[in-house]
Amino acid sequence: MIDGHTKLAGVMGWPVEHSRSPMLHNHWCRAHDVNGAYVPLPTRPEHFEAALKGLAAAGFRGVNVTIPHKEAAMRACDSMTDTARRAGAVNTVRFENGQIIGDCTDGTGFCDNLTAHGVILSGRALILGAGGAARAVAAALLDRGCEVVVANRTMARAEAMVEALKGGEAVEWYDWPSLLPGCSLLVNATSLGMNGKVDIDWSAMLRQAGSSLCVTDIVYTPRETPLLKAAKAADLQTVDGLGMLIHQARAGFRSWFGVDPEADEATFNLLAASLR
């Protein structure tokens, strides 16, 4: 039952119908007996800042921010965590004492997901892509002491990301397969493979990989992307992107509802079923 004591949160995007966040957070509210509700908030870009301030004034605890509002959220926040500033994006906002406080949980969620799968975060990580998600992942890996190499189809974007992070190395796109023997982690942070589309001969690209390489994809539709399928065929460890979605959501839920939710089998099964 929603009543006068219900804690409110939601996700702002345009569009927002595709988001699995309402399903995830409301599942956790039920599982942890929290008097809370999490709702989709379709918000046109030109109305974003006014809507964000209105939600704070209306008593919401906070929101997630998704495409295309992450940069606008940075401008609208009164303050940001060091993590958000380093990642160059805000995906999680909490309202506290009239202040709008921004955070970025993508990189932490990515690392927590790998740790949950027994991956030791050390050595050299090769990241494909130089967009917002790639930067958040790179920042988190650098903060954990990893060496980071970034490959992007547009070299200038990779160089700009490395410069903004003040760490890592940018390489030409077609050079990255030759670097695999010295890497412990390969991260696909591009849209390649989304919806199962075979954009590239991943098997050929992975031929030089060492046996200890872990391959992960931030794409979770499908859970087994063409890259992960090729990596499994090569007997490499793989981690899909669904766990990142779940783990990045935990920090927001904790700050809004006061409970640390579990990334358990029931949660994975719920989201996996929705993706099918």
KEDOKE-602550 format. One record per residue (C-alpha): chain; residue in one letter; x, y, z; residue number from 1. Coordinates in nm, 4 decimals, decimal comma. Layout:
+------+------+----------+----------+----------+-----+
! unit ! code !       xx !       yy !       zz ! pos !
+------+------+----------+----------+----------+-----+
!    A !    A !        X !        Y !        Z ! NUM !
...
+------+------+----------+----------+----------+-----+
***
This chain:
+------+------+----------+----------+----------+-----+
! unit ! code !       xx !       yy !       zz ! pos !
+------+------+----------+----------+----------+-----+
!    A !    M !   0,0000 !   0,0000 !   0,0000 !   1 !
!    A !    I !   0,1201 !   0,3482 !  -0,0853 !   2 !
!    A !    D !   0,0449 !   0,5939 !   0,1944 !   3 !
!    A !    G !   0,1679 !   0,9209 !   0,3421 !   4 !
!    A !    H !   0,4823 !   0,7506 !   0,4714 !   5 !
!    A !    T !   0,5870 !   0,5916 !   0,1412 !   6 !
!    A !    K !   0,9406 !   0,6808 !   0,0327 !   7 !
!    A !    L !   0,9447 !   0,7796 !  -0,3347 !   8 !
!    A !    A !   1,2143 !   0,7494 !  -0,6013 !   9 !
!    A !    G !   1,2198 !   0,6977 !  -0,9771 !  10 !
!    A !    V !   1,4072 !   0,7104 !  -1,3046 !  11 !
!    A !    M !   1,4174 !   1,0149 !  -1,5341 !  12 !
!    A !    G !   1,4734 !   0,9604 !  -1,9051 !  13 !
!    A !    W !   1,3356 !   1,0351 !  -2,2509 !  14 !
!    A !    P !   1,2162 !   0,7806 !  -2,3397 !  15 !
!    A !    V !   1,2080 !   0,5727 !  -2,0240 !  16 !
!    A !    E !   0,9721 !   0,2869 !  -2,1094 !  17 !
!    A !    H !   1,2619 !   0,0482 !  -2,1727 !  18 !
!    A !    S !   1,4081 !   0,0862 !  -1,8227 !  19 !
!    A !    R !   1,4182 !  -0,2224 !  -1,6008 !  20 !
!    A !    S !   1,4885 !  -0,0054 !  -1,2965 !  21 !
!    A !    P !   1,1231 !   0,0191 !  -1,1762 !  22 !
!    A !    M !   1,0967 !  -0,3603 !  -1,1844 !  23 !
!    A !    L !   1,4249 !  -0,3987 !  -0,9987 !  24 !
!    A !    H !   1,3704 !  -0,1404 !  -0,7240 !  25 !
!    A !    N !   1,0083 !  -0,2344 !  -0,6577 !  26 !
!    A !    H !   1,1159 !  -0,5992 !  -0,6312 !  27 !
!    A !    W !   1,3676 !  -0,4963 !  -0,3651 !  28 !
!    A !    C !   1,1022 !  -0,2920 !  -0,1826 !  29 !
!    A !    R !   0,8842 !  -0,6022 !  -0,1603 !  30 !
!    A !    A !   1,1725 !  -0,8358 !  -0,0746 !  31 !
!    A !    H !   1,2986 !  -0,6132 !   0,2077 !  32 !
!    A !    D !   0,9563 !  -0,4995 !   0,3337 !  33 !
!    A !    V !   1,0298 !  -0,1351 !   0,2526 !  34 !
!    A !    N !   0,7431 !   0,1138 !   0,2362 !  35 !
!    A !    G !   0,8707 !   0,2591 !  -0,0881 !  36 !
!    A !    A !   0,7808 !   0,3015 !  -0,4534 !  37 !
!    A !    Y !   0,9964 !   0,3600 !  -0,7601 !  38 !
!    A !    V !   0,8322 !   0,5022 !  -1,0706 !  39 !
!    A !    P !   0,9269 !   0,5814 !  -1,4331 !  40 !
!    A !    L !   0,9444 !   0,9562 !  -1,4973 !  41 !
!    A !    P !   0,9431 !   1,0358 !  -1,8710 !  42 !
!    A !    T !   1,0987 !   1,3830 !  -1,8885 !  43 !
!    A !    R !   1,1585 !   1,5923 !  -2,1991 !  44 !
!    A !    P !   1,5128 !   1,7354 !  -2,2142 !  45 !
!    A !    E !   1,3906 !   2,0959 !  -2,2081 !  46 !
!    A !    H !   1,2004 !   2,0261 !  -1,8841 !  47 !
!    A !    F !   1,4673 !   1,8229 !  -1,7063 !  48 !
!    A !    E !   1,6088 !   2,0761 !  -1,4596 !  49 !
!    A !    A !   1,2647 !   2,2072 !  -1,3589 !  50 !
!    A !    A !   1,1374 !   1,8505 !  -1,3164 !  51 !
!    A !    L !   1,4388 !   1,7496 !  -1,1066 !  52 !
!    A !    K !   1,3935 !   2,0445 !  -0,8727 !  53 !
!    A !    G !   1,0200 !   1,9781 !  -0,8593 !  54 !
!    A !    L !   1,0748 !   1,6190 !  -0,7492 !  55 !
!    A !    A !   1,3056 !   1,7385 !  -0,4724 !  56 !
!    A !    A !   1,0438 !   1,9909 !  -0,3609 !  57 !
!    A !    A !   0,7697 !   1,7260 !  -0,3756 !  58 !
!    A !    G !   0,9458 !   1,5039 !  -0,1230 !  59 !
!    A !    F !   1,1095 !   1,2416 !  -0,3445 !  60 !
!    A !    R !   1,4172 !   1,0774 !  -0,1917 !  61 !
!    A !    G !   1,6041 !   1,0800 !  -0,5229 !  62 !
!    A !    V !   1,6168 !   0,9506 !  -0,8786 !  63 !
!    A !    N !   1,8192 !   0,7629 !  -1,1327 !  64 !
!    A !    V !   1,9058 !   0,9557 !  -1,4474 !  65 !
!    A !    T !   1,9351 !   0,7883 !  -1,7853 !  66 !
!    A !    I !   1,9713 !   0,8912 !  -2,1497 !  67 !
!    A !    P !   1,9730 !   1,1754 !  -2,2507 !  68 !
!    A !    H !   1,9942 !   1,3549 !  -1,9150 !  69 !
!    A !    K !   2,3272 !   1,2527 !  -1,7592 !  70 !
!    A !    E !   2,5177 !   1,5668 !  -1,8606 !  71 !
!    A !    A !   2,2232 !   1,7920 !  -1,7709 !  72 !
!    A !    A !   2,2125 !   1,6239 !  -1,4304 !  73 !
!    A !    M !   2,5734 !   1,7247 !  -1,3690 !  74 !
!    A !    R !   2,4859 !   2,0885 !  -1,4377 !  75 !
!    A !    A !   2,1749 !   2,0758 !  -1,2182 !  76 !
!    A !    C !   2,3398 !   1,9233 !  -0,9099 !  77 !
!    A !    D !   2,4396 !   2,1406 !  -0,6155 !  78 !
!    A !    S !   2,7255 !   1,9020 !  -0,5446 !  79 !
!    A !    M !   2,8722 !   1,5775 !  -0,6771 !  80 !
!    A !    T !   3,0766 !   1,2914 !  -0,5424 !  81 !
!    A !    D !   3,4389 !   1,2615 !  -0,6513 !  82 !
!    A !    T !   3,3348 !   0,9454 !  -0,8367 !  83 !
!    A !    A !   3,0796 !   1,1338 !  -1,0484 !  84 !
!    A !    R !   3,3245 !   1,4139 !  -1,1200 !  85 !
!    A !    R !   3,5916 !   1,1653 !  -1,2309 !  86 !
!    A !    A !   3,3441 !   0,9666 !  -1,4407 !  87 !
!    A !    G !   3,2092 !   1,2834 !  -1,6012 !  88 !
!    A !    A !   2,8495 !   1,1701 !  -1,5545 !  89 !
!    A !    V !   2,5683 !   1,1486 !  -1,3022 !  90 !
!    A !    N !   2,3300 !   0,8538 !  -1,3010 !  91 !
!    A !    T !   2,2115 !   0,8616 !  -0,9385 !  92 !
!    A !    V !   2,0773 !   1,1615 !  -0,7471 !  93 !
!    A !    R !   1,9684 !   1,1990 !  -0,3880 !  94 !
!    A !    F !   1,7830 !   1,4913 !  -0,2355 !  95 !
!    A !    E !   1,9122 !   1,5908 !   0,1049 !  96 !
!    A !    N !   1,8339 !   1,9049 !   0,3087 !  97 !
!    A !    G !   1,7236 !   2,0893 !  -0,0025 !  98 !
!    A !    Q !   2,0387 !   1,9930 !  -0,1929 !  99 !
!    A !    I !   2,0633 !   1,7900 !  -0,5138 ! 100 !
!    A !    I !   2,3605 !   1,5563 !  -0,4806 ! 101 !
!    A !    G !   2,4877 !   1,3622 !  -0,7814 ! 102 !
!    A !    D !   2,6753 !   1,0334 !  -0,7946 ! 103 !
!    A !    C !   2,7848 !   0,7886 !  -1,0632 ! 104 !
!    A !    T !   2,7454 !   0,4225 !  -0,9698 ! 105 !
!    A !    D !   2,8186 !   0,2666 !  -1,3104 ! 106 !
!    A !    G !   3,1887 !   0,2044 !  -1,2480 ! 107 !
!    A !    T !   3,1382 !   0,0764 !  -0,8947 ! 108 !
!    A !    G !   2,8571 !  -0,1500 !  -1,0149 ! 109 !
!    A !    F !   3,0804 !  -0,2826 !  -1,2911 ! 110 !
!    A !    C !   3,3630 !  -0,3656 !  -1,0490 ! 111 !
!    A !    D !   3,1296 !  -0,5120 !  -0,7853 ! 112 !
!    A !    N !   2,9800 !  -0,7403 !  -1,0493 ! 113 !
!    A !    L !   3,3230 !  -0,8709 !  -1,1505 ! 114 !
!    A !    T !   3,4227 !  -0,9226 !  -0,7875 ! 115 !
!    A !    A !   3,1002 !  -1,1183 !  -0,7270 ! 116 !
!    A !    H !   3,2066 !  -1,3483 !  -1,0116 ! 117 !
!    A !    G !   3,5462 !  -1,4085 !  -0,8541 ! 118 !
!    A !    V !   3,7434 !  -1,1811 !  -1,0881 ! 119 !
!    A !    I !   4,0513 !  -1,0242 !  -0,9292 ! 120 !
!    A !    L !   4,0827 !  -0,6635 !  -1,0416 ! 121 !
!    A !    S !   4,4511 !  -0,6233 !  -1,1158 ! 122 !
!    A !    G !   4,6869 !  -0,6020 !  -1,4087 ! 123 !
!    A !    R !   4,6015 !  -0,4496 !  -1,7438 ! 124 !
!    A !    A !   4,2447 !  -0,3827 !  -1,8565 ! 125 !
!    A !    L !   4,1628 !  -0,3136 !  -2,2214 ! 126 !
!    A !    I !   3,8437 !  -0,1103 !  -2,2705 ! 127 !
!    A !    L !   3,6685 !  -0,0899 !  -2,6056 ! 128 !
!    A !    G !   3,4828 !   0,2388 !  -2,6436 ! 129 !
!    A !    A !   3,5179 !   0,5942 !  -2,5154 ! 130 !
!    A !    G !   3,1631 !   0,6937 !  -2,4278 ! 131 !
!    A !    G !   3,0158 !   0,7756 !  -2,0872 ! 132 !
!    A !    A !   2,9950 !   0,4162 !  -1,9670 ! 133 !
!    A !    A !   3,3522 !   0,3465 !  -2,0800 ! 134 !
!    A !    R !   3,4782 !   0,6488 !  -1,8871 ! 135 !
!    A !    A !   3,2967 !   0,5436 !  -1,5698 ! 136 !
!    A !    V !   3,4389 !   0,1909 !  -1,5960 ! 137 !
!    A !    A !   3,7882 !   0,3211 !  -1,6704 ! 138 !
!    A !    A !   3,7781 !   0,5574 !  -1,3720 ! 139 !
!    A !    A !   3,6719 !   0,2763 !  -1,1391 ! 140 !
!    A !    L !   3,9439 !   0,0430 !  -1,2644 ! 141 !
!    A !    L !   4,2116 !   0,3129 !  -1,2337 ! 142 !
!    A !    D !   4,0966 !   0,3820 !  -0,8777 ! 143 !
!    A !    R !   4,1473 !   0,0123 !  -0,8010 ! 144 !
!    A !    G !   4,5041 !   0,0176 !  -0,9280 ! 145 !
!    A !    C !   4,4549 !  -0,1381 !  -1,2714 ! 146 !
!    A !    E !   4,6393 !  -0,0266 !  -1,5812 ! 147 !
!    A !    V !   4,3865 !   0,0911 !  -1,8379 ! 148 !
!    A !    V !   4,4146 !   0,0910 !  -2,2161 ! 149 !
!    A !    V !   4,1373 !   0,2477 !  -2,4257 ! 150 !
!    A !    A !   4,0650 !   0,1623 !  -2,7893 ! 151 !
!    A !    N !   3,8026 !   0,3535 !  -2,9833 ! 152 !
!    A !    R !   3,7149 !   0,3813 !  -3,3514 ! 153 !
!    A !    T !   3,7785 !   0,7566 !  -3,3236 ! 154 !
!    A !    M !   4,1258 !   0,7903 !  -3,1743 ! 155 !
!    A !    A !   4,0677 !   1,1510 !  -3,0685 ! 156 !
!    A !    R !   3,7826 !   1,0459 !  -2,8379 ! 157 !
!    A !    A !   4,0006 !   0,7820 !  -2,6713 ! 158 !
!    A !    E !   4,2770 !   1,0391 !  -2,6226 ! 159 !
!    A !    A !   4,0311 !   1,2924 !  -2,4809 ! 160 !
!    A !    M !   3,8988 !   1,0366 !  -2,2321 ! 161 !
!    A !    V !   4,2460 !   0,9418 !  -2,1141 ! 162 !
!    A !    E !   4,3353 !   1,3079 !  -2,0756 ! 163 !
!    A !    A !   4,0186 !   1,3781 !  -1,8750 ! 164 !
!    A !    L !   4,0879 !   1,0807 !  -1,6468 ! 165 !
!    A !    K !   4,4541 !   1,1780 !  -1,6087 ! 166 !
!    A !    G !   4,5401 !   0,8118 !  -1,6445 ! 167 !
!    A !    G !   4,5484 !   0,5267 !  -1,8914 ! 168 !
!    A !    E !   4,6653 !   0,4947 !  -2,2497 ! 169 !
!    A !    A !   4,4827 !   0,5439 !  -2,5798 ! 170 !
!    A !    V !   4,5509 !   0,3115 !  -2,8738 ! 171 !
!    A !    E !   4,4304 !   0,2825 !  -3,2323 ! 172 !
!    A !    W !   4,1190 !   0,0692 !  -3,2759 ! 173 !
!    A !    Y !   4,2753 !  -0,1936 !  -3,5010 ! 174 !
!    A !    D !   4,5734 !  -0,2392 !  -3,2685 ! 175 !
!    A !    W !   4,3793 !  -0,3725 !  -2,9707 ! 176 !
!    A !    P !   4,3823 !  -0,7474 !  -3,0546 ! 177 !
!    A !    S !   4,7641 !  -0,7463 !  -3,0501 ! 178 !
!    A !    L !   4,7549 !  -0,6165 !  -2,6905 ! 179 !
!    A !    L !   4,5483 !  -0,9064 !  -2,5529 ! 180 !
!    A !    P !   4,8436 !  -1,1283 !  -2,4494 ! 181 !
!    A !    G !   4,9363 !  -0,8707 !  -2,1831 ! 182 !
!    A !    C !   4,5818 !  -0,8081 !  -2,0561 ! 183 !
!    A !    S !   4,3890 !  -0,9668 !  -1,7722 ! 184 !
!    A !    L !   4,0549 !  -0,8050 !  -1,8597 ! 185 !
!    A !    L !   3,8740 !  -0,7114 !  -2,1834 ! 186 !
!    A !    V !   3,5723 !  -0,4811 !  -2,1498 ! 187 !
!    A !    N !   3,3326 !  -0,4114 !  -2,4351 ! 188 !
!    A !    A !   3,1813 !  -0,0722 !  -2,3540 ! 189 !
!    A !    T !   3,0552 !  -0,0108 !  -2,7089 ! 190 !
!    A !    S !   2,7167 !  -0,0919 !  -2,8616 ! 191 !
!    A !    L !   2,8756 !  -0,3675 !  -3,0712 ! 192 !
!    A !    G !   2,6764 !  -0,6861 !  -3,0207 ! 193 !
!    A !    M !   2,3679 !  -0,5150 !  -2,8841 ! 194 !
!    A !    N !   2,0517 !  -0,7135 !  -2,9608 ! 195 !
!    A !    G !   2,2722 !  -1,0016 !  -3,0769 ! 196 !
!    A !    K !   2,3930 !  -0,8249 !  -3,3917 ! 197 !
!    A !    V !   2,7229 !  -0,9653 !  -3,5184 ! 198 !
!    A !    D !   2,9203 !  -0,6518 !  -3,6070 ! 199 !
!    A !    I !   3,2696 !  -0,7942 !  -3,5962 ! 200 !
!    A !    D !   3,4544 !  -1,1280 !  -3,6128 ! 201 !
!    A !    W !   3,5141 !  -1,1587 !  -3,2395 ! 202 !
!    A !    S !   3,6660 !  -1,5070 !  -3,2694 ! 203 !
!    A !    A !   3,9401 !  -1,3712 !  -3,4929 ! 204 !
!    A !    M !   3,9983 !  -1,0761 !  -3,2608 ! 205 !
!    A !    L !   4,0406 !  -1,3054 !  -2,9582 ! 206 !
!    A !    R !   4,2927 !  -1,5451 !  -3,1153 ! 207 !
!    A !    Q !   4,5871 !  -1,3811 !  -2,9373 ! 208 !
!    A !    A !   4,4198 !  -1,3780 !  -2,5937 ! 209 !
!    A !    G !   4,5964 !  -1,5445 !  -2,3043 ! 210 !
!    A !    S !   4,4153 !  -1,8229 !  -2,1191 ! 211 !
!    A !    S !   4,3730 !  -1,6067 !  -1,8057 ! 212 !
!    A !    L !   4,1865 !  -1,3260 !  -1,9851 ! 213 !
!    A !    C !   3,8429 !  -1,2403 !  -1,8482 ! 214 !
!    A !    V !   3,5994 !  -1,1014 !  -2,1083 ! 215 !
!    A !    T !   3,3034 !  -0,8877 !  -2,0060 ! 216 !
!    A !    D !   3,0376 !  -0,6893 !  -2,1863 ! 217 !
!    A !    I !   2,8298 !  -0,4041 !  -2,0435 ! 218 !
!    A !    V !   2,5553 !  -0,4881 !  -2,2943 ! 219 !
!    A !    Y !   2,2894 !  -0,7159 !  -2,1407 ! 220 !
!    A !    T !   2,0528 !  -0,7583 !  -2,4347 ! 221 !
!    A !    P !   2,1211 !  -1,0362 !  -2,5090 ! 222 !
!    A !    R !   2,2959 !  -1,1665 !  -2,1980 ! 223 !
!    A !    E !   2,5278 !  -1,3751 !  -2,4146 ! 224 !
!    A !    T !   2,6489 !  -1,1238 !  -2,6711 ! 225 !
!    A !    P !   2,8471 !  -1,2341 !  -2,9792 ! 226 !
!    A !    L !   3,1673 !  -1,1329 !  -2,7961 ! 227 !
!    A !    L !   3,0866 !  -1,3462 !  -2,4922 ! 228 !
!    A !    K !   2,9859 !  -1,6385 !  -2,7135 ! 229 !
!    A !    A !   3,3207 !  -1,6192 !  -2,8944 ! 230 !
!    A !    A !   3,5074 !  -1,5915 !  -2,5621 ! 231 !
!    A !    K !   3,3320 !  -1,9004 !  -2,4235 ! 232 !
!    A !    A !   3,4204 !  -2,0929 !  -2,7388 ! 233 !
!    A !    A !   3,7834 !  -1,9965 !  -2,6707 ! 234 !
!    A !    D !   3,7538 !  -2,1276 !  -2,3106 ! 235 !
!    A !    L !   3,7920 !  -1,7807 !  -2,1594 ! 236 !
!    A !    Q !   3,6149 !  -1,6625 !  -1,8458 ! 237 !
!    A !    T !   3,3159 !  -1,4412 !  -1,9242 ! 238 !
!    A !    V !   3,0918 !  -1,2061 !  -1,7240 ! 239 !
!    A !    D !   2,7741 !  -1,0665 !  -1,8793 ! 240 !
!    A !    G !   2,6328 !  -0,7168 !  -1,8255 ! 241 !
!    A !    L !   2,3205 !  -0,7998 !  -1,6254 ! 242 !
!    A !    G !   2,5088 !  -0,8017 !  -1,2950 ! 243 !
!    A !    M !   2,6428 !  -0,4514 !  -1,3614 ! 244 !
!    A !    L !   2,2839 !  -0,3284 !  -1,3985 ! 245 !
!    A !    I !   2,1918 !  -0,4844 !  -1,0647 ! 246 !
!    A !    H !   2,5011 !  -0,3820 !  -0,8697 ! 247 !
!    A !    Q !   2,4992 !  -0,0199 !  -0,9906 ! 248 !
!    A !    A !   2,1413 !   0,0097 !  -0,8612 ! 249 !
!    A !    R !   2,2249 !  -0,0974 !  -0,5061 ! 250 !
!    A !    A !   2,3869 !   0,2314 !  -0,4000 ! 251 !
!    A !    G !   2,0832 !   0,4328 !  -0,5054 ! 252 !
!    A !    F !   1,8410 !   0,2018 !  -0,3291 ! 253 !
!    A !    R !   2,0531 !   0,2181 !  -0,0151 ! 254 !
!    A !    S !   2,0598 !   0,5993 !  -0,0129 ! 255 !
!    A !    W !   1,6859 !   0,6413 !  -0,0822 ! 256 !
!    A !    F !   1,5335 !   0,3570 !   0,1178 ! 257 !
!    A !    G !   1,7918 !   0,2888 !   0,3902 ! 258 !
!    A !    V !   1,8409 !  -0,0801 !   0,3064 ! 259 !
!    A !    D !   2,1297 !  -0,2533 !   0,1298 ! 260 !
!    A !    P !   1,9529 !  -0,4859 !  -0,1178 ! 261 !
!    A !    E !   2,0836 !  -0,8245 !  -0,2208 ! 262 !
!    A !    A !   2,2019 !  -0,9082 !  -0,5707 ! 263 !
!    A !    D !   2,0667 !  -1,2595 !  -0,5231 ! 264 !
!    A !    E !   1,9453 !  -1,5315 !  -0,7567 ! 265 !
!    A !    A !   1,5821 !  -1,4153 !  -0,7355 ! 266 !
!    A !    T !   1,6839 !  -1,0680 !  -0,8541 ! 267 !
!    A !    F !   1,8868 !  -1,2047 !  -1,1438 ! 268 !
!    A !    N !   1,6073 !  -1,4415 !  -1,2460 ! 269 !
!    A !    L !   1,3492 !  -1,1618 !  -1,2395 ! 270 !
!    A !    L !   1,5486 !  -0,9369 !  -1,4734 ! 271 !
!    A !    A !   1,6635 !  -1,2241 !  -1,6938 ! 272 !
!    A !    A !   1,3004 !  -1,3283 !  -1,7467 ! 273 !
!    A !    S !   1,2065 !  -0,9724 !  -1,8431 ! 274 !
!    A !    L !   1,4827 !  -0,9648 !  -2,1044 ! 275 !
!    A !    R !   1,3568 !  -1,2854 !  -2,2628 ! 276 !
+------+------+----------+----------+----------+-----+
***
